[in-house]
Amino acid sequence: MDGLKNFNVTYLLPYAADADAVRDRSATRHYRHTHIVVAANTEQVVHEIRRNGGIPVEINVIKPSWSFLNPVSRDYKQQFMLAIFFNTQAGLSAGRALKLVIEAENGPLRQRLNYAYLIVDGGGSFLEAMEALDFFDQTTLAIMEAGEKTGTLSNAINTAVEYYQARAGTLKVLMGTAVFTSVEVAFSIASLIGNRVAVLPAIEKEISENASPEKIASIKSGIAVAYFANDLMLVISLALVFFVLVAIYGYLNGTQAFRKKIDDIILKIPAIKDIVLHGAVTNSCKVAVSLIRGGVDLIASIAIAEKASRVPRVVGYWREAVKRIQDGEDISNALAQAPLENSERTLVRSHTDRSQLARAYDVIAERRASLAMRAAKKFQVFSFVATLAFALVAVLIALFVALIQSEGAMSSLTSM
């Protein structure tokens, strides 16, 4: 697929093939159509249009855009899946529904969607096409895989939509907190850099040589303290920013071992660990519920549920459970392990059949979702207080620098 390109094509047909077709002004017996076509070269596009009875008018290559410059919004993902669900409810297969939704898209995202279209058109599965889009997270894909395994793909797509809706509240709290914190930290860092680069060097140059030695020594001592405090805050700030960037990169592009190291660090931070862990347990348990209720083999169910999370502690839970079951350990005991809490372990141990096990994980998922939302609100308060404290220190340093500057100016005036 690396050799394929996206083309914006305008062509004529003797009939209106869709609702967007318009009668051509020059060739009044033909209708003008505009579509996005994926092909290896222009010749292939022309051949395809003529094969369908069309007359090519204009063919332009769409330059590929970097995905991180054109991110796909959560609303678009949710509406995209909802459109597929509506089509499957009308009796279409998931693959055919996906093709119809892609054909209806004429915006800038069409060039990314075309790869999925080609997979389905070439006989590939719906899940392979969704993975090729590369903008759905692991949990969403795991839910769809569960639906494909159980023969309830339409319901799985609806579950994925509900999953996005359920996460919206938690993400709204976290995003609001992140934006506020980022702005405050950015202004504070800018103030610290300004002190280091401009203000403090200027004060050093403005010290009057005619001032008393004691006064000069006092001002220089204050400047040294200001340099130390300012540089310490600046180093701490940049170190935190660097850690956040490395953590984000590690989770998105790093190896499993690297993600585990980052995960171990994050899960030691009280304000964050509960959000990450509760959310990961919720997602994987929901996938497990769908599979177990659908009659999928337990080992296969666990393997798919494992894909719903990237948190090593949760991934390790499912892998350890498989290992214990394969070693001959009782299923109840194999599944009743950390990171499940004591009450949750008791619930899992008490099941006597598949329906009860599914119900147990359903209860755990609901509980953890509630705990994740509660933890997100606590993190919001913690972040607000921590950010204000950070900003307050930066302001105090700025005031101290202003005081030194004032003393330097007064020493210059008194020496005249």
Legacy VTK file of the C-alpha trace (Angstrom):
# vtk DataFile Version 3.0
C-alpha trace
ASCII
DATASET POLYDATA
POINTS 416 float
0.000 0.000 0.000
3.007 2.295 0.292
2.931 2.887 -3.497
-0.710 4.003 -3.523
-1.788 7.626 -3.747
-5.040 9.500 -3.252
-6.485 11.446 -6.182
-9.219 14.067 -6.248
-11.022 13.173 -9.476
-13.643 15.065 -11.486
-15.335 13.126 -14.297
-18.482 13.059 -16.416
-21.173 10.403 -16.687
-24.293 10.364 -18.896
-26.377 9.956 -15.739
-26.338 11.182 -12.107
-24.654 8.407 -10.118
-25.195 10.115 -6.752
-27.038 12.992 -5.132
-24.019 15.320 -5.411
-23.820 15.065 -9.215
-24.617 18.256 -11.189
-25.366 18.762 -14.868
-22.277 19.942 -16.723
-22.567 23.389 -18.345
-20.585 22.482 -21.454
-21.690 18.874 -21.968
-25.356 19.278 -21.097
-26.102 15.577 -21.564
-23.595 14.611 -18.904
-23.350 15.020 -15.156
-20.225 16.146 -13.325
-19.050 13.969 -10.420
-16.256 14.522 -7.904
-14.741 11.658 -5.920
-11.574 10.702 -4.105
-9.929 7.652 -5.652
-6.954 5.648 -4.440
-4.609 4.229 -7.092
-0.944 3.723 -7.945
-0.810 6.406 -10.669
-2.867 8.700 -12.890
-3.099 6.118 -15.686
-4.790 3.676 -13.334
-7.325 6.341 -12.337
-8.126 7.118 -15.978
-8.504 3.409 -16.772
-10.877 2.909 -13.833
-13.060 5.881 -14.801
-13.283 4.850 -18.459
-14.030 1.263 -17.475
-17.105 2.555 -15.641
-18.205 4.627 -18.650
-16.924 7.968 -17.392
-14.967 10.793 -19.040
-12.053 12.153 -16.930
-12.055 15.947 -16.619
-9.536 16.724 -13.882
-7.236 14.540 -11.765
-5.203 15.998 -8.905
-2.929 14.147 -6.501
-3.778 14.773 -2.859
-0.575 15.385 -0.939
-0.365 13.141 2.135
-0.642 15.001 5.416
1.009 14.057 8.688
-1.495 12.373 10.965
-0.341 14.269 14.073
-1.065 17.570 12.303
-4.571 16.366 11.427
-5.749 14.376 14.448
-9.075 12.581 14.308
-11.419 13.946 16.970
-13.234 11.703 19.410
-16.556 13.025 18.093
-15.649 11.965 14.561
-14.605 8.475 15.710
-17.832 8.072 17.647
-19.993 9.265 14.744
-17.999 7.103 12.308
-18.729 3.972 14.342
-22.337 5.020 14.884
-22.826 5.368 11.111
-21.464 1.830 10.645
-23.797 0.571 13.372
-26.838 2.155 11.682
-25.955 0.418 8.419
-25.475 -2.964 10.119
-28.865 -2.535 11.812
-30.334 -2.163 8.329
-29.093 -5.665 7.510
-25.743 -4.920 5.854
-22.565 -6.766 6.766
-19.998 -4.816 8.774
-17.616 -4.727 5.794
-20.268 -3.390 3.427
-21.385 -0.853 6.040
-17.802 0.354 6.400
-17.481 0.777 2.630
-20.672 2.859 2.446
-19.535 5.136 5.271
-16.147 5.663 3.607
-17.772 6.359 0.228
-19.879 9.069 1.867
-16.774 10.844 3.231
-15.423 13.545 0.893
-13.428 15.516 3.444
-9.674 15.543 4.144
-9.894 12.276 6.085
-10.940 10.350 2.986
-7.316 9.710 2.014
-6.786 7.836 5.300
-10.061 5.969 5.022
-9.300 4.699 1.521
-6.767 2.169 2.795
-9.459 0.507 4.898
-11.763 0.605 1.883
-9.209 -1.248 -0.222
-8.771 -3.946 2.425
-12.506 -4.675 2.558
-12.814 -4.397 -1.224
-9.964 -6.892 -1.601
-11.631 -9.475 0.625
-10.066 -8.505 3.948
-11.997 -8.614 7.206
-13.755 -5.710 8.862
-11.356 -5.860 11.816
-8.290 -5.709 9.535
-9.729 -2.617 7.873
-10.426 -0.915 11.206
-6.873 -1.631 12.368
-5.522 -0.127 9.138
-7.254 3.177 9.910
-4.809 3.566 12.800
-6.925 5.981 14.819
-8.862 3.636 17.110
-7.366 2.645 20.452
-6.657 -0.887 21.602
-9.811 -1.151 23.696
-12.063 -0.266 20.761
-10.345 -2.815 18.513
-10.524 -5.453 21.254
-14.279 -4.861 21.640
-14.745 -5.289 17.895
-12.580 -8.408 17.863
-14.767 -9.799 20.623
-17.844 -9.130 18.495
-16.240 -10.786 15.488
-15.371 -13.879 17.556
-18.872 -14.190 19.003
-20.777 -13.370 15.814
-22.265 -10.215 17.357
-20.216 -7.599 15.521
-23.121 -5.183 15.173
-23.660 -5.190 18.947
-19.912 -4.860 19.476
-19.812 -1.705 17.342
-22.609 -0.261 19.466
-20.670 -1.243 22.603
-17.627 0.592 21.241
-19.780 3.705 20.739
-21.017 3.431 24.339
-17.420 2.994 25.477
-16.491 6.332 23.884
-19.489 8.000 25.478
-18.629 6.571 28.909
-15.044 7.826 28.711
-16.097 11.299 27.625
-16.818 12.491 31.180
-13.470 11.352 32.588
-11.531 12.704 29.617
-13.321 16.045 29.855
-12.142 16.439 33.451
-8.597 15.351 32.605
-8.311 17.518 29.480
-9.593 20.597 31.300
-7.079 19.986 34.067
-4.260 19.397 31.581
-4.984 22.604 29.659
-5.144 24.726 32.812
-1.956 23.177 34.202
-0.096 23.514 30.893
-0.946 27.213 30.568
0.074 27.993 34.155
3.326 26.038 33.874
4.145 27.647 30.513
3.719 31.168 31.900
5.769 30.290 34.978
8.601 28.808 32.898
8.557 31.880 30.629
8.870 34.108 33.712
11.782 32.047 35.050
13.579 32.130 31.704
13.025 35.891 31.511
14.611 36.317 34.939
17.601 34.151 33.966
18.263 35.638 30.554
17.334 39.295 30.889
16.367 40.636 34.312
19.130 39.311 36.598
22.011 40.081 34.163
20.619 43.617 33.752
20.558 44.131 37.546
24.198 43.004 37.782
25.227 45.602 35.209
23.283 48.404 36.907
24.964 48.101 40.315
26.533 51.467 41.064
30.265 51.354 41.722
29.894 54.438 43.966
27.646 52.615 46.416
29.052 51.464 49.742
30.855 48.094 49.760
28.277 46.741 52.180
25.443 47.717 49.861
27.164 46.229 46.818
27.832 42.994 48.704
24.196 42.847 49.849
22.880 43.298 46.302
25.289 40.720 44.861
24.336 38.273 47.588
20.646 38.780 46.777
21.345 38.281 43.073
23.179 35.008 43.828
20.213 33.768 45.884
17.819 34.785 43.097
19.952 32.959 40.501
19.961 29.801 42.629
16.216 29.816 43.350
15.336 30.728 39.777
17.613 28.069 38.257
16.382 25.399 40.674
12.752 26.077 39.756
13.657 26.182 36.068
15.477 22.815 36.202
12.598 21.186 38.119
10.058 22.590 35.644
11.938 21.462 32.546
12.574 18.032 34.115
8.828 17.574 34.711
8.005 18.661 31.155
10.653 16.272 29.795
9.267 13.388 31.879
5.723 14.022 30.636
6.882 14.081 26.995
8.922 10.888 27.455
5.974 9.182 29.160
3.630 10.113 26.305
6.141 8.936 23.708
6.750 5.716 25.633
3.075 4.810 25.764
2.482 5.627 22.108
5.650 4.362 20.453
7.836 2.630 23.020
8.473 -1.039 23.647
6.562 -3.077 26.217
9.590 -3.031 28.547
9.882 0.761 28.271
6.147 1.216 28.877
6.432 -0.993 31.955
9.129 1.279 33.412
7.019 4.374 32.782
3.970 2.568 34.151
5.809 1.654 37.364
6.742 5.302 37.883
3.257 6.633 37.107
1.569 4.075 39.343
3.596 5.433 42.269
2.058 8.897 41.878
-1.041 8.923 44.140
-2.986 11.450 42.074
-2.587 9.567 38.798
-2.242 5.861 39.563
-5.921 5.385 40.444
-7.103 6.923 37.158
-4.777 4.781 35.040
-5.314 1.504 36.884
-9.081 1.773 37.359
-9.575 2.792 33.734
-7.445 -0.081 32.423
-9.238 -2.664 34.581
-12.616 -1.295 33.446
-11.779 -1.565 29.741
-10.358 -5.084 29.838
-13.153 -6.411 32.073
-15.826 -5.069 29.698
-14.197 -6.897 26.790
-13.956 -10.083 28.882
-17.662 -9.838 29.712
-18.642 -9.661 26.025
-16.509 -12.666 25.136
-17.480 -14.879 28.067
-21.187 -14.206 27.519
-20.703 -14.890 23.814
-19.452 -18.404 24.504
-15.856 -17.872 23.346
-13.254 -20.226 24.828
-11.981 -18.811 28.130
-8.299 -18.784 27.119
-9.172 -17.026 23.854
-11.372 -14.575 25.781
-8.536 -13.698 28.125
-6.115 -13.251 25.207
-8.444 -10.708 23.589
-9.231 -8.963 26.896
-5.476 -8.503 27.351
-5.394 -6.429 24.147
-7.844 -3.928 25.645
-5.113 -2.376 27.792
-1.559 -1.132 27.415
-0.991 -0.898 31.175
1.593 -3.613 31.969
0.041 -4.430 35.346
-3.316 -5.245 33.751
-1.712 -7.043 30.792
0.315 -9.069 33.287
-2.855 -10.031 35.161
-4.401 -11.713 32.119
-1.141 -13.360 31.050
-0.553 -14.757 34.523
-4.128 -16.063 34.591
-3.582 -17.953 31.324
-0.318 -19.403 32.623
-1.940 -20.596 35.860
-4.911 -22.146 34.052
-2.640 -23.953 31.591
-0.579 -25.215 34.530
-3.704 -26.875 35.901
-4.702 -24.379 38.596
-8.375 -23.892 39.377
-9.912 -21.142 37.186
-11.386 -19.287 40.157
-8.022 -19.026 41.924
-6.141 -18.264 38.704
-8.362 -15.248 38.015
-8.508 -14.012 41.618
-5.178 -12.165 41.579
-3.873 -8.596 41.743
-4.631 -5.958 40.584
-8.127 -7.053 41.625
-8.955 -5.877 45.132
-9.926 -8.274 47.932
-13.681 -7.853 47.467
-13.297 -8.358 43.713
-11.193 -11.483 44.205
-13.858 -12.913 46.492
-16.480 -12.201 43.829
-14.453 -13.950 41.113
-13.680 -16.956 43.343
-17.397 -17.418 44.075
-18.527 -17.999 40.475
-19.807 -21.448 39.516
-20.432 -21.039 35.774
-19.637 -18.778 32.804
-22.671 -16.530 33.273
-21.699 -15.806 36.884
-18.095 -15.120 35.872
-19.305 -12.672 33.235
-21.568 -11.020 35.812
-18.661 -10.782 38.260
-16.459 -8.988 35.724
-19.384 -6.762 34.763
-19.775 -5.657 38.392
-16.013 -5.080 38.652
-16.030 -2.983 35.455
-18.891 -0.788 36.705
-17.221 -0.278 40.077
-13.835 0.561 38.581
-15.417 3.013 36.119
-16.972 4.865 39.049
-13.655 4.846 40.923
-11.849 6.161 37.827
-14.234 9.122 37.591
-13.837 9.838 41.296
-10.055 9.659 40.970
-10.156 12.043 37.995
-11.997 14.643 40.074
-9.494 14.233 42.915
-6.668 14.673 40.423
-8.321 17.876 39.215
-8.249 19.317 42.738
-4.696 18.110 43.365
-3.473 19.514 40.059
-5.168 22.864 40.732
-3.507 23.193 44.142
-0.098 22.026 42.881
-0.223 24.398 39.915
-1.139 27.340 42.135
1.740 26.464 44.487
4.131 26.271 41.532
2.894 29.598 40.168
3.129 31.159 43.634
6.805 30.176 43.949
7.496 31.642 40.514
5.738 34.879 41.530
7.696 35.070 44.801
10.961 34.686 42.872
9.852 37.445 40.504
9.015 39.709 43.464
12.381 38.975 45.038
14.098 39.886 41.778
12.045 43.103 41.610
13.134 43.942 45.177
16.797 43.466 44.263
16.284 45.617 41.174
14.727 48.322 43.329
17.660 48.239 45.761
20.092 48.497 42.864
18.242 51.493 41.477
18.164 53.222 44.875
21.887 52.627 45.368
22.539 54.299 42.019
20.433 57.337 42.996
21.991 57.784 46.425
25.502 57.622 44.967
24.865 60.527 42.577
LINES 1 417
416 0 1 2 3 4 5 6 7 8 9 10 11 12 13 14 15 16 17 18 19 20 21 22 23 24 25 26 27 28 29 30 31 32 33 34 35 36 37 38 39 40 41 42 43 44 45 46 47 48 49 50 51 52 53 54 55 56 57 58 59 60 61 62 63 64 65 66 67 68 69 70 71 72 73 74 75 76 77 78 79 80 81 82 83 84 85 86 87 88 89 90 91 92 93 94 95 96 97 98 99 100 101 102 103 104 105 106 107 108 109 110 111 112 113 114 115 116 117 118 119 120 121 122 123 124 125 126 127 128 129 130 131 132 133 134 135 136 137 138 139 140 141 142 143 144 145 146 147 148 149 150 151 152 153 154 155 156 157 158 159 160 161 162 163 164 165 166 167 168 169 170 171 172 173 174 175 176 177 178 179 180 181 182 183 184 185 186 187 188 189 190 191 192 193 194 195 196 197 198 199 200 201 202 203 204 205 206 207 208 209 210 211 212 213 214 215 216 217 218 219 220 221 222 223 224 225 226 227 228 229 230 231 232 233 234 235 236 237 238 239 240 241 242 243 244 245 246 247 248 249 250 251 252 253 254 255 256 257 258 259 260 261 262 263 264 265 266 267 268 269 270 271 272 273 274 275 276 277 278 279 280 281 282 283 284 285 286 287 288 289 290 291 292 293 294 295 296 297 298 299 300 301 302 303 304 305 306 307 308 309 310 311 312 313 314 315 316 317 318 319 320 321 322 323 324 325 326 327 328 329 330 331 332 333 334 335 336 337 338 339 340 341 342 343 344 345 346 347 348 349 350 351 352 353 354 355 356 357 358 359 360 361 362 363 364 365 366 367 368 369 370 371 372 373 374 375 376 377 378 379 380 381 382 383 384 385 386 387 388 389 390 391 392 393 394 395 396 397 398 399 400 401 402 403 404 405 406 407 408 409 410 411 412 413 414 415
